[in-house]
Amino acid sequence: MVDTLGLLLAVTVTAASVTDREAGQTLLARLRQRHWRITRVWADGGYTDSSSTSPAASCGSP
């Protein structure tokens, strides 16, 4: 998570199997504890691919 200048506020490293939504909730909780004055957060929609069940299928691998 960065501020509007691109300065790092919080970071979380997760396994590839963790969804953006799960990691985002954890990261927002950490941000709230450390930077309680922040009142607004913008985020993109995250990645959701419901057409495949494995990472290899989305990369075009057999």
mmCIF file of the N, C-alpha and C atoms, coordinates in Angstrom:
data_MODEL
# 
_entry.id   MODEL 
# 
loop_
_atom_site.group_PDB 
_atom_site.id 
_atom_site.type_symbol 
_atom_site.label_atom_id 
_atom_site.label_alt_id 
_atom_site.label_comp_id 
_atom_site.label_asym_id 
_atom_site.label_entity_id 
_atom_site.label_seq_id 
_atom_site.pdbx_PDB_ins_code 
_atom_site.Cartn_x 
_atom_site.Cartn_y 
_atom_site.Cartn_z 
_atom_site.occupancy 
_atom_site.B_iso_or_equiv 
_atom_site.pdbx_formal_charge 
_atom_site.auth_seq_id 
_atom_site.auth_comp_id 
_atom_site.auth_asym_id 
_atom_site.auth_atom_id 
_atom_site.pdbx_PDB_model_num 
ATOM 1   N N  . MET A 1 1  ? 0.857   -1.149  0.000   1.00 0.00 ? 1  MET A N  1 
ATOM 2   C CA . MET A 1 1  ? 0.000   0.000   0.000   1.00 0.00 ? 1  MET A CA 1 
ATOM 3   C C  . MET A 1 1  ? 0.907   1.216   0.000   1.00 0.00 ? 1  MET A C  1 
ATOM 4   N N  . VAL A 1 2  ? 0.577   2.170   -0.869  1.00 0.00 ? 2  VAL A N  1 
ATOM 5   C CA . VAL A 1 2  ? 1.356   3.402   -0.973  1.00 0.00 ? 2  VAL A CA 1 
ATOM 6   C C  . VAL A 1 2  ? 0.436   4.607   -0.831  1.00 0.00 ? 2  VAL A C  1 
ATOM 7   N N  . ASP A 1 3  ? 1.047   5.745   -0.513  1.00 0.00 ? 3  ASP A N  1 
ATOM 8   C CA . ASP A 1 3  ? 0.254   6.976   -0.444  1.00 0.00 ? 3  ASP A CA 1 
ATOM 9   C C  . ASP A 1 3  ? 0.208   7.620   -1.823  1.00 0.00 ? 3  ASP A C  1 
ATOM 10  N N  . THR A 1 4  ? -0.356  8.811   -1.936  1.00 0.00 ? 4  THR A N  1 
ATOM 11  C CA . THR A 1 4  ? -0.517  9.450   -3.240  1.00 0.00 ? 4  THR A CA 1 
ATOM 12  C C  . THR A 1 4  ? 0.806   9.860   -3.870  1.00 0.00 ? 4  THR A C  1 
ATOM 13  N N  . LEU A 1 5  ? 1.878   9.901   -3.094  1.00 0.00 ? 5  LEU A N  1 
ATOM 14  C CA . LEU A 1 5  ? 3.207   10.197  -3.626  1.00 0.00 ? 5  LEU A CA 1 
ATOM 15  C C  . LEU A 1 5  ? 3.967   8.928   -4.002  1.00 0.00 ? 5  LEU A C  1 
ATOM 16  N N  . GLY A 1 6  ? 3.369   7.767   -3.715  1.00 0.00 ? 6  GLY A N  1 
ATOM 17  C CA . GLY A 1 6  ? 4.033   6.503   -4.008  1.00 0.00 ? 6  GLY A CA 1 
ATOM 18  C C  . GLY A 1 6  ? 4.920   6.005   -2.884  1.00 0.00 ? 6  GLY A C  1 
ATOM 19  N N  . LEU A 1 7  ? 4.839   6.638   -1.723  1.00 0.00 ? 7  LEU A N  1 
ATOM 20  C CA . LEU A 1 7  ? 5.638   6.214   -0.571  1.00 0.00 ? 7  LEU A CA 1 
ATOM 21  C C  . LEU A 1 7  ? 4.976   5.012   0.089   1.00 0.00 ? 7  LEU A C  1 
ATOM 22  N N  . LEU A 1 8  ? 5.777   4.023   0.429   1.00 0.00 ? 8  LEU A N  1 
ATOM 23  C CA . LEU A 1 8  ? 5.280   2.775   1.000   1.00 0.00 ? 8  LEU A CA 1 
ATOM 24  C C  . LEU A 1 8  ? 4.720   2.984   2.403   1.00 0.00 ? 8  LEU A C  1 
ATOM 25  N N  . LEU A 1 9  ? 3.489   2.521   2.627   1.00 0.00 ? 9  LEU A N  1 
ATOM 26  C CA . LEU A 1 9  ? 2.845   2.600   3.936   1.00 0.00 ? 9  LEU A CA 1 
ATOM 27  C C  . LEU A 1 9  ? 2.763   1.238   4.604   1.00 0.00 ? 9  LEU A C  1 
ATOM 28  N N  . ALA A 1 10 ? 2.454   0.205   3.823   1.00 0.00 ? 10 ALA A N  1 
ATOM 29  C CA . ALA A 1 10 ? 2.331   -1.151  4.360   1.00 0.00 ? 10 ALA A CA 1 
ATOM 30  C C  . ALA A 1 10 ? 2.535   -2.138  3.219   1.00 0.00 ? 10 ALA A C  1 
ATOM 31  N N  . VAL A 1 11 ? 3.020   -3.323  3.564   1.00 0.00 ? 11 VAL A N  1 
ATOM 32  C CA . VAL A 1 11 ? 3.253   -4.353  2.550   1.00 0.00 ? 11 VAL A CA 1 
ATOM 33  C C  . VAL A 1 11 ? 2.938   -5.722  3.142   1.00 0.00 ? 11 VAL A C  1 
ATOM 34  N N  . THR A 1 12 ? 2.426   -6.601  2.314   1.00 0.00 ? 12 THR A N  1 
ATOM 35  C CA . THR A 1 12 ? 2.147   -7.974  2.719   1.00 0.00 ? 12 THR A CA 1 
ATOM 36  C C  . THR A 1 12 ? 2.605   -8.899  1.601   1.00 0.00 ? 12 THR A C  1 
ATOM 37  N N  . VAL A 1 13 ? 3.352   -9.922  1.963   1.00 0.00 ? 13 VAL A N  1 
ATOM 38  C CA . VAL A 1 13 ? 3.790   -10.935 0.999   1.00 0.00 ? 13 VAL A CA 1 
ATOM 39  C C  . VAL A 1 13 ? 2.992   -12.199 1.279   1.00 0.00 ? 13 VAL A C  1 
ATOM 40  N N  . THR A 1 14 ? 2.360   -12.746 0.240   1.00 0.00 ? 14 THR A N  1 
ATOM 41  C CA . THR A 1 14 ? 1.510   -13.922 0.409   1.00 0.00 ? 14 THR A CA 1 
ATOM 42  C C  . THR A 1 14 ? 1.869   -14.984 -0.620  1.00 0.00 ? 14 THR A C  1 
ATOM 43  N N  . ALA A 1 15 ? 1.347   -16.171 -0.405  1.00 0.00 ? 15 ALA A N  1 
ATOM 44  C CA . ALA A 1 15 ? 1.478   -17.246 -1.382  1.00 0.00 ? 15 ALA A CA 1 
ATOM 45  C C  . ALA A 1 15 ? 0.599   -16.923 -2.589  1.00 0.00 ? 15 ALA A C  1 
ATOM 46  N N  . ALA A 1 16 ? 0.903   -17.519 -3.716  1.00 0.00 ? 16 ALA A N  1 
ATOM 47  C CA . ALA A 1 16 ? 0.133   -17.269 -4.934  1.00 0.00 ? 16 ALA A CA 1 
ATOM 48  C C  . ALA A 1 16 ? -1.315  -17.727 -4.799  1.00 0.00 ? 16 ALA A C  1 
ATOM 49  N N  . SER A 1 17 ? -1.578  -18.645 -3.891  1.00 0.00 ? 17 SER A N  1 
ATOM 50  C CA . SER A 1 17 ? -2.934  -19.165 -3.725  1.00 0.00 ? 17 SER A CA 1 
ATOM 51  C C  . SER A 1 17 ? -3.852  -18.226 -2.942  1.00 0.00 ? 17 SER A C  1 
ATOM 52  N N  . VAL A 1 18 ? -3.305  -17.182 -2.348  1.00 0.00 ? 18 VAL A N  1 
ATOM 53  C CA . VAL A 1 18 ? -4.106  -16.221 -1.589  1.00 0.00 ? 18 VAL A CA 1 
ATOM 54  C C  . VAL A 1 18 ? -4.712  -15.219 -2.563  1.00 0.00 ? 18 VAL A C  1 
ATOM 55  N N  . THR A 1 19 ? -6.018  -14.998 -2.464  1.00 0.00 ? 19 THR A N  1 
ATOM 56  C CA . THR A 1 19 ? -6.691  -14.075 -3.372  1.00 0.00 ? 19 THR A CA 1 
ATOM 57  C C  . THR A 1 19 ? -6.391  -12.622 -3.003  1.00 0.00 ? 19 THR A C  1 
ATOM 58  N N  . ASP A 1 20 ? -6.565  -11.729 -3.984  1.00 0.00 ? 20 ASP A N  1 
ATOM 59  C CA . ASP A 1 20 ? -6.375  -10.297 -3.733  1.00 0.00 ? 20 ASP A CA 1 
ATOM 60  C C  . ASP A 1 20 ? -7.306  -9.804  -2.633  1.00 0.00 ? 20 ASP A C  1 
ATOM 61  N N  . ARG A 1 21 ? -8.525  -10.321 -2.623  1.00 0.00 ? 21 ARG A N  1 
ATOM 62  C CA . ARG A 1 21 ? -9.513  -9.893  -1.630  1.00 0.00 ? 21 ARG A CA 1 
ATOM 63  C C  . ARG A 1 21 ? -9.072  -10.271 -0.211  1.00 0.00 ? 21 ARG A C  1 
ATOM 64  N N  . GLU A 1 22 ? -8.593  -11.505 -0.031  1.00 0.00 ? 22 GLU A N  1 
ATOM 65  C CA . GLU A 1 22 ? -8.134  -11.941 1.291   1.00 0.00 ? 22 GLU A CA 1 
ATOM 66  C C  . GLU A 1 22 ? -6.930  -11.128 1.755   1.00 0.00 ? 22 GLU A C  1 
ATOM 67  N N  . ALA A 1 23 ? -5.957  -10.965 0.879   1.00 0.00 ? 23 ALA A N  1 
ATOM 68  C CA . ALA A 1 23 ? -4.757  -10.209 1.230   1.00 0.00 ? 23 ALA A CA 1 
ATOM 69  C C  . ALA A 1 23 ? -5.095  -8.745  1.484   1.00 0.00 ? 23 ALA A C  1 
ATOM 70  N N  . GLY A 1 24 ? -6.020  -8.197  0.705   1.00 0.00 ? 24 GLY A N  1 
ATOM 71  C CA . GLY A 1 24 ? -6.401  -6.804  0.870   1.00 0.00 ? 24 GLY A CA 1 
ATOM 72  C C  . GLY A 1 24 ? -7.045  -6.519  2.212   1.00 0.00 ? 24 GLY A C  1 
ATOM 73  N N  . GLN A 1 25 ? -7.863  -7.429  2.677   1.00 0.00 ? 25 GLN A N  1 
ATOM 74  C CA . GLN A 1 25 ? -8.504  -7.250  3.985   1.00 0.00 ? 25 GLN A CA 1 
ATOM 75  C C  . GLN A 1 25 ? -7.460  -7.228  5.096   1.00 0.00 ? 25 GLN A C  1 
ATOM 76  N N  . THR A 1 26 ? -6.482  -8.119  5.014   1.00 0.00 ? 26 THR A N  1 
ATOM 77  C CA . THR A 1 26 ? -5.399  -8.157  6.002   1.00 0.00 ? 26 THR A CA 1 
ATOM 78  C C  . THR A 1 26 ? -4.567  -6.880  5.940   1.00 0.00 ? 26 THR A C  1 
ATOM 79  N N  . LEU A 1 27 ? -4.259  -6.453  4.723   1.00 0.00 ? 27 LEU A N  1 
ATOM 80  C CA . LEU A 1 27 ? -3.452  -5.250  4.542   1.00 0.00 ? 27 LEU A CA 1 
ATOM 81  C C  . LEU A 1 27 ? -4.185  -4.005  5.035   1.00 0.00 ? 27 LEU A C  1 
ATOM 82  N N  . LEU A 1 28 ? -5.475  -3.902  4.788   1.00 0.00 ? 28 LEU A N  1 
ATOM 83  C CA . LEU A 1 28 ? -6.241  -2.758  5.276   1.00 0.00 ? 28 LEU A CA 1 
ATOM 84  C C  . LEU A 1 28 ? -6.303  -2.723  6.802   1.00 0.00 ? 28 LEU A C  1 
ATOM 85  N N  . ALA A 1 29 ? -6.407  -3.889  7.420   1.00 0.00 ? 29 ALA A N  1 
ATOM 86  C CA . ALA A 1 29 ? -6.412  -3.945  8.893   1.00 0.00 ? 29 ALA A CA 1 
ATOM 87  C C  . ALA A 1 29 ? -5.073  -3.468  9.444   1.00 0.00 ? 29 ALA A C  1 
ATOM 88  N N  . ARG A 1 30 ? -3.985  -3.894  8.812   1.00 0.00 ? 30 ARG A N  1 
ATOM 89  C CA . ARG A 1 30 ? -2.650  -3.451  9.246   1.00 0.00 ? 30 ARG A CA 1 
ATOM 90  C C  . ARG A 1 30 ? -2.493  -1.946  9.046   1.00 0.00 ? 30 ARG A C  1 
ATOM 91  N N  . LEU A 1 31 ? -2.983  -1.445  7.916   1.00 0.00 ? 31 LEU A N  1 
ATOM 92  C CA . LEU A 1 31 ? -2.901  -0.012  7.650   1.00 0.00 ? 31 LEU A CA 1 
ATOM 93  C C  . LEU A 1 31 ? -3.670  0.777   8.704   1.00 0.00 ? 31 LEU A C  1 
ATOM 94  N N  . ARG A 1 32 ? -4.855  0.298   9.070   1.00 0.00 ? 32 ARG A N  1 
ATOM 95  C CA . ARG A 1 32 ? -5.674  0.993   10.065  1.00 0.00 ? 32 ARG A CA 1 
ATOM 96  C C  . ARG A 1 32 ? -4.957  1.083   11.417  1.00 0.00 ? 32 ARG A C  1 
ATOM 97  N N  . GLN A 1 33 ? -4.242  0.032   11.797  1.00 0.00 ? 33 GLN A N  1 
ATOM 98  C CA . GLN A 1 33 ? -3.528  0.030   13.075  1.00 0.00 ? 33 GLN A CA 1 
ATOM 99  C C  . GLN A 1 33 ? -2.353  1.008   13.066  1.00 0.00 ? 33 GLN A C  1 
ATOM 100 N N  . ARG A 1 34 ? -1.628  1.063   11.963  1.00 0.00 ? 34 ARG A N  1 
ATOM 101 C CA . ARG A 1 34 ? -0.401  1.860   11.911  1.00 0.00 ? 34 ARG A CA 1 
ATOM 102 C C  . ARG A 1 34 ? -0.623  3.300   11.476  1.00 0.00 ? 34 ARG A C  1 
ATOM 103 N N  . HIS A 1 35 ? -1.599  3.528   10.641  1.00 0.00 ? 35 HIS A N  1 
ATOM 104 C CA . HIS A 1 35 ? -1.858  4.872   10.101  1.00 0.00 ? 35 HIS A CA 1 
ATOM 105 C C  . HIS A 1 35 ? -3.329  5.218   10.313  1.00 0.00 ? 35 HIS A C  1 
ATOM 106 N N  . TRP A 1 36 ? -3.729  5.409   11.540  1.00 0.00 ? 36 TRP A N  1 
ATOM 107 C CA . TRP A 1 36 ? -5.130  5.588   11.896  1.00 0.00 ? 36 TRP A CA 1 
ATOM 108 C C  . TRP A 1 36 ? -5.730  6.874   11.351  1.00 0.00 ? 36 TRP A C  1 
ATOM 109 N N  . ARG A 1 37 ? -4.905  7.824   10.909  1.00 0.00 ? 37 ARG A N  1 
ATOM 110 C CA . ARG A 1 37 ? -5.443  9.083   10.381  1.00 0.00 ? 37 ARG A CA 1 
ATOM 111 C C  . ARG A 1 37 ? -5.952  8.958   8.941   1.00 0.00 ? 37 ARG A C  1 
ATOM 112 N N  . ILE A 1 38 ? -5.586  7.913   8.245   1.00 0.00 ? 38 ILE A N  1 
ATOM 113 C CA . ILE A 1 38 ? -6.047  7.727   6.869   1.00 0.00 ? 38 ILE A CA 1 
ATOM 114 C C  . ILE A 1 38 ? -7.541  7.414   6.889   1.00 0.00 ? 38 ILE A C  1 
ATOM 115 N N  . THR A 1 39 ? -8.303  8.172   6.116   1.00 0.00 ? 39 THR A N  1 
ATOM 116 C CA . THR A 1 39 ? -9.759  8.009   6.132   1.00 0.00 ? 39 THR A CA 1 
ATOM 117 C C  . THR A 1 39 ? -10.330 7.512   4.810   1.00 0.00 ? 39 THR A C  1 
ATOM 118 N N  . ARG A 1 40 ? -9.533  7.525   3.742   1.00 0.00 ? 40 ARG A N  1 
ATOM 119 C CA . ARG A 1 40 ? -10.038 7.097   2.437   1.00 0.00 ? 40 ARG A CA 1 
ATOM 120 C C  . ARG A 1 40 ? -8.968  6.268   1.729   1.00 0.00 ? 40 ARG A C  1 
ATOM 121 N N  . VAL A 1 41 ? -9.412  5.154   1.127   1.00 0.00 ? 41 VAL A N  1 
ATOM 122 C CA . VAL A 1 41 ? -8.506  4.257   0.404   1.00 0.00 ? 41 VAL A CA 1 
ATOM 123 C C  . VAL A 1 41 ? -9.137  3.932   -0.941  1.00 0.00 ? 41 VAL A C  1 
ATOM 124 N N  . TRP A 1 42 ? -8.358  4.024   -2.011  1.00 0.00 ? 42 TRP A N  1 
ATOM 125 C CA . TRP A 1 42 ? -8.809  3.628   -3.340  1.00 0.00 ? 42 TRP A CA 1 
ATOM 126 C C  . TRP A 1 42 ? -8.152  2.311   -3.697  1.00 0.00 ? 42 TRP A C  1 
ATOM 127 N N  . ALA A 1 43 ? -8.906  1.439   -4.339  1.00 0.00 ? 43 ALA A N  1 
ATOM 128 C CA . ALA A 1 43 ? -8.376  0.144   -4.760  1.00 0.00 ? 43 ALA A CA 1 
ATOM 129 C C  . ALA A 1 43 ? -9.001  -0.253  -6.083  1.00 0.00 ? 43 ALA A C  1 
ATOM 130 N N  . ASP A 1 44 ? -8.270  -1.070  -6.859  1.00 0.00 ? 44 ASP A N  1 
ATOM 131 C CA . ASP A 1 44 ? -8.854  -1.559  -8.104  1.00 0.00 ? 44 ASP A CA 1 
ATOM 132 C C  . ASP A 1 44 ? -9.712  -2.777  -7.803  1.00 0.00 ? 44 ASP A C  1 
ATOM 133 N N  . GLY A 1 45 ? -10.320 -3.344  -8.806  1.00 0.00 ? 45 GLY A N  1 
ATOM 134 C CA . GLY A 1 45 ? -11.235 -4.464  -8.624  1.00 0.00 ? 45 GLY A CA 1 
ATOM 135 C C  . GLY A 1 45 ? -10.569 -5.788  -8.313  1.00 0.00 ? 45 GLY A C  1 
ATOM 136 N N  . GLY A 1 46 ? -9.238  -5.868  -8.463  1.00 0.00 ? 46 GLY A N  1 
ATOM 137 C CA . GLY A 1 46 ? -8.559  -7.138  -8.233  1.00 0.00 ? 46 GLY A CA 1 
ATOM 138 C C  . GLY A 1 46 ? -8.738  -8.073  -9.410  1.00 0.00 ? 46 GLY A C  1 
ATOM 139 N N  . TYR A 1 47 ? -8.106  -9.193  -9.368  1.00 0.00 ? 47 TYR A N  1 
ATOM 140 C CA . TYR A 1 47 ? -8.159  -10.159 -10.464 1.00 0.00 ? 47 TYR A CA 1 
ATOM 141 C C  . TYR A 1 47 ? -9.056  -11.325 -10.084 1.00 0.00 ? 47 TYR A C  1 
ATOM 142 N N  . THR A 1 48 ? -10.047 -11.592 -10.898 1.00 0.00 ? 48 THR A N  1 
ATOM 143 C CA . THR A 1 48 ? -10.895 -12.760 -10.708 1.00 0.00 ? 48 THR A CA 1 
ATOM 144 C C  . THR A 1 48 ? -11.081 -13.428 -12.053 1.00 0.00 ? 48 THR A C  1 
ATOM 145 N N  . ASP A 1 49 ? -10.690 -14.687 -12.146 1.00 0.00 ? 49 ASP A N  1 
ATOM 146 C CA . ASP A 1 49 ? -10.818 -15.443 -13.382 1.00 0.00 ? 49 ASP A CA 1 
ATOM 147 C C  . ASP A 1 49 ? -11.631 -16.688 -13.072 1.00 0.00 ? 49 ASP A C  1 
ATOM 148 N N  . SER A 1 50 ? -12.906 -16.627 -13.327 1.00 0.00 ? 50 SER A N  1 
ATOM 149 C CA . SER A 1 50 ? -13.779 -17.747 -13.001 1.00 0.00 ? 50 SER A CA 1 
ATOM 150 C C  . SER A 1 50 ? -13.796 -18.820 -14.089 1.00 0.00 ? 50 SER A C  1 
ATOM 151 N N  . SER A 1 51 ? -13.117 -18.575 -15.221 1.00 0.00 ? 51 SER A N  1 
ATOM 152 C CA . SER A 1 51 ? -13.154 -19.524 -16.315 1.00 0.00 ? 51 SER A CA 1 
ATOM 153 C C  . SER A 1 51 ? -12.178 -20.678 -16.144 1.00 0.00 ? 51 SER A C  1 
ATOM 154 N N  . SER A 1 52 ? -11.205 -20.556 -15.245 1.00 0.00 ? 52 SER A N  1 
ATOM 155 C CA . SER A 1 52 ? -10.237 -21.639 -15.060 1.00 0.00 ? 52 SER A CA 1 
ATOM 156 C C  . SER A 1 52 ? -10.085 -21.959 -13.573 1.00 0.00 ? 52 SER A C  1 
ATOM 157 N N  . THR A 1 53 ? -9.631  -23.162 -13.301 1.00 0.00 ? 53 THR A N  1 
ATOM 158 C CA . THR A 1 53 ? -9.451  -23.587 -11.921 1.00 0.00 ? 53 THR A CA 1 
ATOM 159 C C  . THR A 1 53 ? -7.990  -23.723 -11.558 1.00 0.00 ? 53 THR A C  1 
ATOM 160 N N  . SER A 1 54 ? -7.083  -23.607 -12.537 1.00 0.00 ? 54 SER A N  1 
ATOM 161 C CA . SER A 1 54 ? -5.666  -23.724 -12.244 1.00 0.00 ? 54 SER A CA 1 
ATOM 162 C C  . SER A 1 54 ? -4.897  -22.599 -12.926 1.00 0.00 ? 54 SER A C  1 
ATOM 163 N N  . PRO A 1 55 ? -3.775  -22.165 -12.336 1.00 0.00 ? 55 PRO A N  1 
ATOM 164 C CA . PRO A 1 55 ? -2.977  -21.108 -12.959 1.00 0.00 ? 55 PRO A CA 1 
ATOM 165 C C  . PRO A 1 55 ? -2.456  -21.503 -14.339 1.00 0.00 ? 55 PRO A C  1 
ATOM 166 N N  . ALA A 1 56 ? -2.121  -22.777 -14.522 1.00 0.00 ? 56 ALA A N  1 
ATOM 167 C CA . ALA A 1 56 ? -1.600  -23.236 -15.814 1.00 0.00 ? 56 ALA A CA 1 
ATOM 168 C C  . ALA A 1 56 ? -2.635  -23.073 -16.915 1.00 0.00 ? 56 ALA A C  1 
ATOM 169 N N  . ALA A 1 57 ? -3.906  -23.275 -16.614 1.00 0.00 ? 57 ALA A N  1 
ATOM 170 C CA . ALA A 1 57 ? -4.960  -23.151 -17.620 1.00 0.00 ? 57 ALA A CA 1 
ATOM 171 C C  . ALA A 1 57 ? -5.093  -21.737 -18.112 1.00 0.00 ? 57 ALA A C  1 
ATOM 172 N N  . SER A 1 58 ? -4.883  -20.736 -17.237 1.00 0.00 ? 58 SER A N  1 
ATOM 173 C CA . SER A 1 58 ? -5.011  -19.343 -17.654 1.00 0.00 ? 58 SER A CA 1 
ATOM 174 C C  . SER A 1 58 ? -3.798  -18.866 -18.442 1.00 0.00 ? 58 SER A C  1 
ATOM 175 N N  . CYS A 1 59 ? -2.678  -19.598 -18.363 1.00 0.00 ? 59 CYS A N  1 
ATOM 176 C CA . CYS A 1 59 ? -1.464  -19.220 -19.091 1.00 0.00 ? 59 CYS A CA 1 
ATOM 177 C C  . CYS A 1 59 ? -1.396  -19.900 -20.462 1.00 0.00 ? 59 CYS A C  1 
ATOM 178 N N  . GLY A 1 60 ? -2.341  -20.727 -20.785 1.00 0.00 ? 60 GLY A N  1 
ATOM 179 C CA . GLY A 1 60 ? -2.337  -21.411 -22.063 1.00 0.00 ? 60 GLY A CA 1 
ATOM 180 C C  . GLY A 1 60 ? -1.559  -22.708 -22.065 1.00 0.00 ? 60 GLY A C  1 
ATOM 181 N N  . SER A 1 61 ? -1.117  -23.187 -20.903 1.00 0.00 ? 61 SER A N  1 
ATOM 182 C CA . SER A 1 61 ? -0.380  -24.439 -20.817 1.00 0.00 ? 61 SER A CA 1 
ATOM 183 C C  . SER A 1 61 ? -1.349  -25.610 -20.914 1.00 0.00 ? 61 SER A C  1 
ATOM 184 N N  . PRO A 1 62 ? -0.883  -26.735 -21.474 1.00 0.00 ? 62 PRO A N  1 
ATOM 185 C CA . PRO A 1 62 ? -1.778  -27.905 -21.574 1.00 0.00 ? 62 PRO A CA 1 
ATOM 186 C C  . PRO A 1 62 ? -2.122  -28.504 -20.240 1.00 0.00 ? 62 PRO A C  1 
# 
